[in-house]
Amino acid sequence: MHTDGQLLTMVRPVTIETQPQLSPVIADTCSYFERYARVVAELPHAQMERVVDLLHSTYEQEGRVFLFGNGGSAALASHFACDLGKGTVAAGAPDKRFRVLALTDNIPLITVWANDSSYDQVFAEQLRNFIEAGDVAFGISGSGCSPNVLSALQVAREAGAITVGLTGFKGGKMPQVCDFCVVIPCDNMQIIEDLQLGITHAVFTVIRHRITHTASMQSSCSVIAA
């Protein structure tokens, strides 16, 4: 286009698209476990120990722990409930039990809430029947963004319960509704799920040691006193 005998150059803005940074490609089993090891080295052990202290204290005070999650996290909720409920029964204290329940185990109740209300409420509605101040609501989510897990944690908070989250990536929305949140610093869902299981096993093992050690000490004291 000419104006006053001069050529005007039309300059158009150029949009540069920035590609998201991709995680290292896992092309073989060796690279999977190399990355796994790097994540293990960065686990938040201080926060994990706080969860140990909380759950052990809840056991001592005969509070209740409610576990929930979806998919692999649902399976882990049931697994962790089994470990805590059965694996902590000490020979020296057979009458004291961990009061723990996985909200993932009652399939008819889950489906009726999903059908009649919303899948987002399947754990929150179960909690409303039981949760009290001092109880622990323990949500498990790989992404930290599962709506039904977040809803249940919010209901627990409103009831005065203590909320715990176990997640990956950067925590998603879980830290906002959790008193204690263990975030696995990884964006690979399979490694996150591997380490969620490992963390619950570590937490369980330490709690079991504390319970059995206390029971053993009490038994020894009883023998000495006799």
Secondary structure, DSSP 8 states (H G I E B T S, - for coil): -EETTEE--------------------SHHHHHHHHHHHHTT--HHHHHHHHHHHHHHHHTT-EEEEEESTHHHHHHHHHHHHHHHHT-BTTBTT---EEEETTS-HHHHHHHHHHT-GGGTTHHHHHTT--TT-EEEEE-SSS--HHHHHHHHHHHHTT-EEEEEE-TT-TTGGGG-SEEEE---S-HHHHHHHHHHHHHHHHHHHHHHHHHHHHHHHHHHHHH-
